[in-house]
Amino acid sequence: MDAFYASVELLRYPQLKGLPVVIGGGRRPADHALAAQHAERAAHHIPVADFPRLADYQGRGVITTATYAARAFGVGSAMGLMKAAKLCPQAILLPVDFARYRHYSSRFKRIITEIAPVMENRGVDEVYIDFTHVPGGQRQGGRVLARLIQKAIYDDTGLTCSVGVAPNKLLAKMASEFHKPNGIAIVHESDLHTHIWPLACRKINGIGPKADEKLQKHGIHTIGQLAARDLQWLMDTFGPRTGAWLHAAAHGLDERPVQTESEPVSMSRETTFERDLHAVRDKGELGAIFTRLCEQLADDLQRKGYVGKTVGIKLRFSDFQSVTRDITVDHFTADAQDIRRIAGQCLKRAPLDKKLRLLGVRVATLAPLADAPTPPDRPSPPASGQLF
């Protein structure tokens, strides 16, 4: 999907189309003030001049996504909002609305499966489709089917998407980025030299910043340069498994099937604070945040039908150092109080002598609720003796 969160917001606020808009963080006082000011007015009638601007933001939140008009200023996902304000101070700043995004995510995926049932869910805004056996799917190399999917999604939701068509998931993922927004790109095996090899290695899904830095130290900047390297050299340099994968990926090889069902490994919730918080002096505020994260995580588990046995925490301190702690218990749970109790035990094993900038809670060792034994009755967590 094209700039998915931002595009969903533009359905609500069509008056912002064509303007730089940034989505990030939760609802702020300015957002509440905007809603109160225009309580009797439809959202699409709110004057553009009344929306909060990025220039007025103070805090340490990060961008979830941005419109293409904002990206033209160098603003992008995962960038700090304060940094983005220097690049595009006039951008309109909107809070994240995950419930709304999930609604539209379900809608566009339902449309796709009605046309091409073999679909792999890759998160809120992306899917893989195997259209090998879709009647007429091969017409014009898949272009006709791609146009049909685009039209069906747009007619139902008003949202656009970009489609990459290729022999495998690796190349299709890369092709989907070629002609954004609302584009279609078809890559054949014979196009490897002209379409794929000139690209930077980071364009391969799975090569992150650290791997790319290591490749560049060896003079490997493009996929073509990676493909030219000897398999044995890659295995000796990056390890047998990673080296073999790099060699295959550079040659456009990927045998992974489209998986219509997959079990999640874990689920988590985390938040970065607007200011550093101290475990003692800000105990009340941290406690409320900790409880909310556990409740949100429990809701995620219950909504998706999972329970877990391993509960963990993630802490990031003011000096950007991070620690994690986890405990595996003897029963499955998706109960908010139970998760908070176990996560609280994890906190007792973590150093809390420095200020915190991030707190996260995670549940792993998951099982579908229907397959898990019934959990025993557990007492509510004690009111005293908790760190938060």
C-alpha positions in Angstrom: 0.0 0.0 0.0 1.2 3.5 -0.8 2.1 5.5 2.3 -0.6 3.5 4.0 -1.2 5.3 7.3 -0.9 8.7 5.7 -3.3 7.7 2.9 -5.9 6.5 5.4 -5.6 9.8 7.2 -6.2 11.7 3.9 -9.5 9.8 3.5 -10.5 11.4 6.7 -9.0 14.8 5.9 -9.1 15.1 2.1 -8.3 18.9 2.4 -4.7 17.8 3.3 -4.1 16.1 -0.1 -1.0 17.3 -1.8 0.4 18.8 1.5 3.3 17.6 3.6 1.7 15.5 6.3 3.6 13.5 9.0 2.0 10.7 11.1 3.7 9.9 14.5 3.1 9.4 18.2 -0.1 9.4 20.1 -2.7 12.1 20.6 -1.2 15.3 22.0 -2.9 18.3 23.7 -2.9 20.1 20.3 -4.9 17.2 18.8 -7.4 17.3 21.7 -7.8 21.0 21.2 -8.4 20.6 17.5 -11.1 18.0 18.2 -12.7 20.3 20.8 -12.6 23.3 18.6 -14.3 21.6 15.7 -16.6 19.2 17.7 -19.6 20.2 15.7 -17.9 20.2 12.3 -17.2 17.2 10.0 -13.5 16.3 9.8 -13.2 17.1 6.1 -14.4 20.7 6.8 -11.7 21.6 9.4 -9.6 24.4 7.9 -6.1 23.5 7.0 -4.8 26.4 8.9 -6.1 24.9 12.2 -4.1 21.7 12.1 -1.0 21.3 14.4 2.3 21.9 12.6 5.5 20.0 13.0 7.4 23.2 13.8 5.5 23.4 17.1 6.3 19.8 18.2 8.4 19.3 21.3 9.5 15.8 22.3 11.3 12.7 21.2 8.6 10.9 19.1 9.4 9.4 15.8 7.7 9.4 12.4 5.6 6.4 11.6 5.0 7.5 8.0 4.7 10.6 5.9 3.0 11.7 2.7 5.0 11.8 -0.5 4.8 15.6 -0.4 6.6 15.4 3.0 9.1 12.9 1.8 10.2 15.3 -0.9 11.8 17.3 2.0 13.9 14.3 3.2 11.4 13.3 5.9 10.9 9.6 6.3 9.8 6.8 8.6 11.6 6.2 11.9 13.1 9.7 11.8 12.8 11.8 15.0 9.9 14.3 14.8 12.3 17.1 16.1 14.7 16.4 13.3 11.9 16.3 10.7 10.7 19.7 12.0 14.0 21.2 10.9 13.6 19.7 7.4 9.9 20.5 6.9 8.5 22.7 9.7 5.4 23.5 7.8 4.3 19.8 7.7 1.0 19.0 9.4 1.4 16.6 12.3 -1.2 13.9 13.0 -1.3 11.2 15.7 -1.3 7.5 14.9 -4.7 5.8 14.8 -3.9 2.1 14.7 -7.6 1.0 15.0 -8.5 2.8 11.8 -5.4 1.4 10.0 -6.3 -2.1 11.0 -9.8 -1.6 9.7 -8.6 -0.6 6.2 -5.9 -3.3 6.3 -8.6 -5.9 6.7 -10.7 -4.4 3.9 -7.9 -4.4 1.3 -6.8 -7.9 2.2 -10.4 -9.2 1.9 -10.6 -7.7 -1.6 -7.4 -9.4 -2.6 -8.3 -12.8 -1.4 -11.6 -12.6 -3.3 -9.5 -12.2 -6.5 -6.4 -14.2 -5.7 -6.9 -16.5 -2.7 -3.3 -17.6 -2.1 -2.1 -14.6 -0.1 0.6 -14.3 2.5 0.0 -11.6 5.1 3.1 -9.5 5.7 1.8 -6.9 8.2 -0.7 -4.2 8.1 0.1 -2.8 4.6 1.8 -5.5 2.6 1.0 -9.0 1.2 2.5 -11.6 -1.2 0.2 -13.2 -3.7 0.8 -16.4 -5.7 -1.4 -16.0 -8.8 -0.1 -19.1 -10.6 -3.6 -20.7 -10.8 -5.7 -17.5 -10.9 -7.8 -17.7 -14.1 -6.4 -15.2 -16.6 -3.7 -14.2 -14.1 -0.9 -14.7 -16.6 -2.3 -12.2 -19.2 0.3 -9.6 -20.1 2.7 -11.2 -17.7 0.4 -10.5 -14.7 -0.2 -6.8 -15.5 -4.0 -7.4 -16.1 -4.4 -9.0 -12.7 -2.3 -6.3 -11.0 -4.6 -3.6 -12.5 -7.7 -5.5 -11.4 -6.4 -5.6 -7.8 -5.5 -1.9 -7.9 -8.9 -0.9 -9.2 -10.8 -3.2 -6.8 -9.0 -1.8 -3.8 -9.4 1.8 -4.9 -13.1 1.4 -5.7 -13.7 0.0 -2.2 -11.4 2.0 -0.1 -10.1 5.0 -2.0 -6.6 3.8 -1.4 -3.8 3.1 -3.9 -1.2 0.4 -3.9 1.9 -0.5 -5.9 2.4 -4.0 -7.3 5.6 -5.9 -8.1 5.3 -9.0 -10.3 8.2 -11.4 -10.5 9.1 -15.1 -10.4 9.6 -15.1 -6.6 9.0 -13.1 -3.4 12.5 -11.5 -3.3 12.2 -9.9 -6.7 8.5 -9.1 -6.3 9.2 -7.2 -3.1 11.9 -5.1 -4.9 9.7 -4.5 -7.9 6.9 -3.2 -5.8 9.1 -0.2 -5.0 10.0 0.7 -8.6 7.0 2.9 -9.6 5.4 4.1 -6.4 2.8 5.4 -5.9 0.1 3.4 -7.7 2.6 1.7 -10.0 3.1 -1.7 -11.5 6.5 -3.2 -12.2 7.1 -6.6 -13.9 10.5 -8.2 -13.5 11.5 -11.3 -15.4 14.5 -13.5 -14.8 16.1 -12.0 -17.9 15.8 -8.5 -16.4 18.3 -9.2 -13.6 21.2 -7.5 -15.2 19.3 -4.3 -16.2 16.7 -3.9 -13.4 18.3 -5.5 -10.3 22.1 -5.4 -10.5 22.4 -1.6 -10.7 20.5 -1.2 -7.4 22.2 -0.7 -4.0 22.6 -3.8 -1.9 20.2 -2.3 0.7 17.4 -2.8 -1.8 17.5 -6.5 -1.0 15.0 -7.2 1.7 17.1 -8.7 4.5 20.3 -6.6 4.1 20.3 -4.1 7.0 22.5 -1.2 7.8 25.2 -3.3 9.5 25.5 -5.9 6.7 25.5 -3.1 4.2 28.3 -1.3 6.0 30.3 -4.5 6.0 29.7 -5.0 2.3 30.8 -1.5 1.5 34.0 -2.0 3.4 34.8 -4.7 0.9 33.9 -2.4 -2.0 30.5 -4.0 -2.6 28.0 -1.2 -3.2 25.6 -2.6 -5.8 23.8 -5.9 -6.2 25.7 -6.5 -9.3 29.0 -6.2 -7.4 27.7 -8.6 -4.9 26.7 -11.1 -7.6 30.2 -10.9 -9.0 31.8 -12.1 -5.8 32.7 -15.8 -5.4 30.4 -17.9 -3.3 33.2 -19.3 -1.2 34.5 -15.8 -0.5 31.1 -14.7 0.7 30.7 -17.8 2.9 34.2 -17.3 4.4 33.5 -13.6 5.0 29.9 -13.6 6.2 29.5 -17.2 7.4 28.3 -20.2 5.5 24.6 -19.5 5.9 24.6 -15.8 5.3 27.2 -16.0 2.6 25.1 -18.6 0.7 22.0 -16.4 1.0 23.7 -13.3 -0.2 25.0 -15.1 -3.2 21.5 -16.5 -4.0 19.8 -13.2 -3.4 22.2 -11.3 -5.7 21.3 -13.7 -8.4 17.6 -13.2 -7.9 17.1 -16.7 -6.4 14.4 -17.3 -3.8 12.5 -20.6 -3.3 10.3 -19.4 -0.4 6.7 -20.3 -1.0 3.8 -17.9 -0.4 2.5 -19.0 3.0 -1.2 -18.5 3.6 -0.9 -19.2 7.3 2.0 -18.6 9.7 2.2 -18.5 13.5 3.7 -15.4 15.1 6.8 -16.0 17.3 6.0 -13.3 19.7 3.9 -10.1 20.3 5.1 -6.9 21.9 4.2 -3.3 22.8 6.7 -0.6 23.6 6.7 3.2 23.8 9.4 5.9 23.8 8.8 8.6 26.4 8.5 12.3 25.6 11.1 12.9 28.4 13.4 10.6 30.3 11.7 9.1 33.3 13.3 8.0 36.6 12.2 4.7 38.2 11.7 6.3 41.6 10.9 10.0 41.0 8.5 9.1 38.1 7.2 5.9 39.6 3.5 6.8 39.2 3.8 7.9 35.6 5.9 4.8 34.7 3.4 2.5 36.5 0.5 3.9 34.5 2.5 3.4 31.2 3.6 -0.1 32.2 0.0 -1.1 33.0 -1.3 0.4 29.7 1.4 -1.5 27.7 0.4 -4.8 29.4 -3.3 -4.1 28.8 -2.6 -3.3 25.1 -0.5 -6.4 24.7 -3.2 -8.6 26.3 -5.8 -7.1 24.0 -3.5 -7.9 21.0 -3.2 -11.5 22.1 -6.9 -12.0 22.8 -7.9 -10.3 19.6 -5.6 -12.6 17.5 -6.4 -15.7 19.6 -3.0 -16.4 21.2 -1.6 -17.1 24.6 2.0 -17.2 25.7 4.3 -18.6 28.4 7.3 -16.3 28.2 6.9 -12.7 29.4 9.7 -10.2 28.9 10.6 -6.5 29.2 12.8 -4.1 27.2 14.4 -1.0 28.7 16.3 1.6 26.9 18.1 4.2 29.0 19.0 7.8 28.5 22.4 6.8 27.2 20.7 4.6 24.6 22.0 1.4 26.2 19.3 -1.3 26.2 18.6 -4.4 28.4 16.0 -7.2 28.2 14.8 -9.6 30.8 12.3 -12.4 30.4 10.7 -15.2 32.5 9.0 -18.4 31.3 6.2 -19.6 33.5 4.4 -22.9 33.8 1.1 -21.7 32.3 -0.1 -19.9 29.1 -1.7 -16.5 29.6 -3.2 -13.6 27.7 -4.4 -11.9 30.9 -3.3 -8.3 31.4 -2.9 -8.6 35.2 -1.0 -11.8 34.8 1.3 -10.3 32.2 1.9 -7.3 34.4 2.7 -9.4 37.4 5.3 -11.5 35.5 6.7 -8.5 33.7 7.1 -6.8 37.1 9.2 -9.8 38.2 11.4 -9.2 35.2 11.8 -5.5 36.2 13.2 -6.6 39.6 16.1 -8.3 37.7 16.9 -5.2 35.6 19.2 -2.3 36.6 17.1 0.8 37.2 19.8 3.3 38.3 19.6 5.4 35.1 16.8 7.3 33.6 14.6 5.5 31.0 13.7 6.7 27.5 11.8 3.5 26.4 9.8 0.7 28.0 8.5 -2.4 26.3 6.6 -5.6 27.2 6.7 -8.8 25.2 5.0 -12.2 25.3 6.6 -15.2 23.5 6.4 -19.0 23.4 3.0 -18.4 21.8 0.2 -21.0 21.1 -3.2 -20.6 19.6 -5.8 -20.2 22.4 -7.7 -23.3 21.2 -4.6 -25.5 21.6 -3.5 -24.3 25.0 -4.5 -25.8 28.3 -6.9 -23.8 30.5 -4.8 -21.6 32.7 -5.3 -21.9 36.5 -6.9 -19.2 38.5 -4.2 -16.7 39.5 -4.4 -14.1 42.3 -4.4 -10.5 41.3 -0.9 -8.9 41.5 -0.1 -7.4 45.0 -0.6 -3.7 45.4 2.7 -3.3 47.2 6.2 -4.5 46.4 6.1 -3.5 42.7 8.8 -1.3 41.2 6.3 0.6 39.0 
